[in-house]
Amino acid sequence: MSRAWAEASTATQKLRIVGGLAGLNQYTRNEEPFWTKELQRLSQGRYTAEIAPFDRAGVPGSEMLRLIQLGVVPFGTALLSNISAQYPEYAAPDLAGLNPDMATLKKTLAAFRPYLEKSLRERHGVEVLAVYVYPAQVLFCKRALASLADLQGRRVRVSSATQADFMGALGAIPVLVGFAQILPNMASGNTECAITGIMSGNLLGLHEVTTHVHTLPLTWGLAVFGANAAAWETLPGDLRALLSHEIPKLEIAIWNESERETAEGLACNRGQPQCTTTRKGNMTEVARSPEDERRRKEIFGDTVLPRWLQRCNQRCKELWDQTIGRAHGIVAPAPK
């Protein structure tokens, strides 16, 4: 054995990872420790990694899929809401009003995931290693509301076309506002309600400027963690095997974190003892009523799903009916 070959065989390999959103527990408690500590421990020091959240790595969220495809980012995390502007079919599993609880979301993703993995691999050269989720996205409002019907005429911050579709169907006025601009827009009166993560809204301080939180999850926030297919194939076999075994465990941990945070986010906004952060509010919880549930289903079928099909194409009706639609018994209408 040559000395050079021996040195190469014992050298550690360092991976570069672009992770999810900075500051959220999905990243700080799960992604970051896995890549910076667990990988080295599990591989007995053979492999290490460095990770940066995509929103602090100088990588535009809308460009992430293309950058993974090109190999510029060999391992990256792409929010489906970001890439669905260019590829509307990927918005399907998190359409507004589709998943009123985590159990439904899991059923939805299970139905859609085979297509998601096959499509990203064959069309974009991206190997899907995990699908992550963020806590429920709910409504925070400055003024009292008893039900979704009370949103009529109110200006509501939204972050996606599908949220805008849902709000518009309620008679609200959707206003597209970035996360960092939520508080300034609430302060100026440009918006009086905001849809955002139930825990991230608390961390942002929304509980200090709003009084009511409606508990219906309108959307969640799904993210694909993927590898450039060529980069994945060139990894040593033992590293691929290790990651294939361990990343699904990371995915489960992140889903569990999101479910826990959805409950804790409500507790913190209400100021309940279950809240473990220092940001305790005194908000009024607006639980979904039977009428809210009826409206959710009606708006999804009559507005949200047809509007998504308009942004997509005829093939998306077939995709829906064969995947998510079949799982939930919801047939997509013919595109108009």
Order of alpha helices (4+ residues) and beta strands (2+ residues): alpha-beta-alpha-beta-alpha-beta-alpha-alpha-beta-beta-beta-alpha-beta-alpha-beta-alpha-beta-beta-alpha-alpha-beta-alpha-alpha-alpha-alpha
